[in-house]
Amino acid sequence: MLLCLIITASCSRCDDEKEKSWSYWKIAGAGVGIVAGVVLAPIVAPIALGAVGFTSAGVAAGSIAAGVQGSMGAIAAGSVFAAAQSAGAAGTIGLATTAAAGAAGGAAGYVVVDKVIDDG
């Protein structure tokens, strides 16, 4: 429903059919990006967190995460570092992070299609 409203609003200002077509492609790119972000984030995030040292046993010694933690001193509850450690320990990410990944994917998809259209 929201996507239909966005498409209608973005095309209501279009002067010709070619411009409308490009507008639909931009919205489609955003849609693909949203789906990719929402689907891939729960798979990729735990792998990436583990790779930098956020493990189920805590921060791995000698890892990038350990270096960051050492430079930060006391870690505040609710900080990005604390959230990354929680996600690394649980092996999954939360709904808010998945939603943020979807939003970022949507923005990236729109920008990529927009760039292709402008350069094409």
C-alpha positions as CSV (number, residue, x, y, z in Angstrom):
1,M,0.0,0.0,0.0
2,L,2.7,2.4,1.0
3,L,4.7,1.5,-2.1
4,C,1.7,2.3,-4.3
5,L,1.3,5.7,-2.7
6,I,5.0,6.5,-3.2
7,I,4.8,5.5,-6.9
8,T,1.7,7.5,-7.5
9,A,3.2,10.6,-5.7
10,S,6.5,10.3,-7.5
11,C,4.9,10.0,-10.9
12,S,2.2,12.6,-10.5
13,R,4.7,15.3,-11.4
14,C,6.1,13.4,-14.4
15,D,5.7,15.3,-17.7
16,D,6.1,12.4,-20.1
17,E,6.0,8.7,-20.3
18,K,9.7,8.2,-20.4
19,E,10.1,10.1,-17.1
20,K,7.3,8.1,-15.6
21,S,9.1,4.9,-16.7
22,W,12.3,6.0,-15.0
23,S,10.4,6.9,-11.9
24,Y,9.0,3.4,-11.7
25,W,12.5,1.9,-12.1
26,K,13.7,4.0,-9.2
27,I,10.9,2.8,-7.0
28,A,11.5,-0.8,-8.1
29,G,15.2,-0.4,-7.3
30,A,14.2,0.8,-3.8
31,G,11.9,-2.1,-3.4
32,V,14.5,-4.6,-4.3
33,G,17.0,-2.9,-2.0
34,I,14.5,-3.1,0.9
35,V,13.8,-6.8,0.4
36,A,17.6,-7.5,0.0
37,G,18.4,-5.6,3.2
38,V,15.6,-7.3,5.3
39,V,16.5,-10.8,3.9
40,L,20.3,-10.6,4.0
41,A,20.8,-8.6,7.2
42,P,19.9,-11.5,9.6
43,I,22.2,-13.8,7.7
44,V,25.2,-11.5,7.1
45,A,25.2,-9.5,10.3
46,P,26.0,-12.5,12.7
47,I,28.8,-13.6,10.3
48,A,30.3,-10.1,10.1
49,L,30.0,-9.6,13.9
50,G,31.8,-12.9,14.5
51,A,34.5,-11.9,12.0
52,V,35.4,-8.8,13.9
53,G,35.4,-10.5,17.2
54,F,31.8,-10.4,18.7
55,T,31.3,-14.0,19.7
56,S,28.9,-16.0,21.9
57,A,31.6,-16.1,24.5
58,G,32.2,-12.4,24.5
59,V,34.7,-10.2,22.7
60,A,37.5,-12.4,21.3
61,A,41.0,-11.5,22.5
62,G,43.2,-9.9,19.8
63,S,40.2,-9.1,17.6
64,I,39.1,-5.8,16.1
65,A,36.3,-5.6,18.6
66,A,38.9,-6.1,21.4
67,G,40.9,-3.2,20.1
68,V,37.9,-1.0,19.9
69,Q,36.8,-2.0,23.4
70,G,40.3,-1.3,24.8
71,S,40.3,2.2,23.3
72,M,36.8,3.0,24.6
73,G,37.3,2.0,28.3
74,A,34.0,1.5,30.0
75,I,31.2,0.5,27.6
76,A,27.9,2.3,28.2
77,A,24.8,0.2,28.2
78,G,22.7,0.8,25.1
79,S,25.7,2.0,23.0
80,V,26.4,0.7,19.5
81,F,29.3,-1.5,20.9
82,A,27.0,-3.0,23.5
83,A,24.3,-3.7,20.9
84,A,26.9,-5.4,18.7
85,Q,28.1,-7.5,21.6
86,S,24.5,-8.5,22.4
87,A,23.9,-9.5,18.8
88,G,27.2,-11.3,18.5
89,A,26.4,-13.3,21.7
90,A,22.9,-14.1,20.6
91,G,23.9,-14.9,17.0
92,T,21.1,-12.8,15.6
93,I,20.1,-9.2,15.2
94,G,16.9,-7.5,16.4
95,L,13.9,-6.2,14.5
96,A,15.1,-2.6,14.6
97,T,18.4,-3.5,13.1
98,T,16.7,-5.5,10.4
99,A,14.4,-2.6,9.7
100,A,17.4,-0.2,9.5
101,A,19.1,-2.6,7.0
102,G,15.9,-2.6,4.9
103,A,15.8,1.2,4.9
104,A,19.5,1.4,4.0
105,G,19.0,-1.2,1.2
106,G,16.0,0.7,-0.1
107,A,18.0,4.0,-0.2
108,A,20.9,2.2,-1.9
109,G,18.7,0.6,-4.5
110,Y,17.1,3.9,-5.3
111,V,20.5,5.7,-5.6
112,V,22.0,2.9,-7.8
113,V,19.0,2.9,-10.2
114,D,19.1,6.8,-10.2
115,K,22.8,6.7,-11.0
116,V,22.3,4.2,-13.8
117,I,19.5,6.2,-15.3
118,D,21.5,9.5,-15.2
119,D,24.6,7.9,-16.7
120,G,22.6,5.9,-19.2
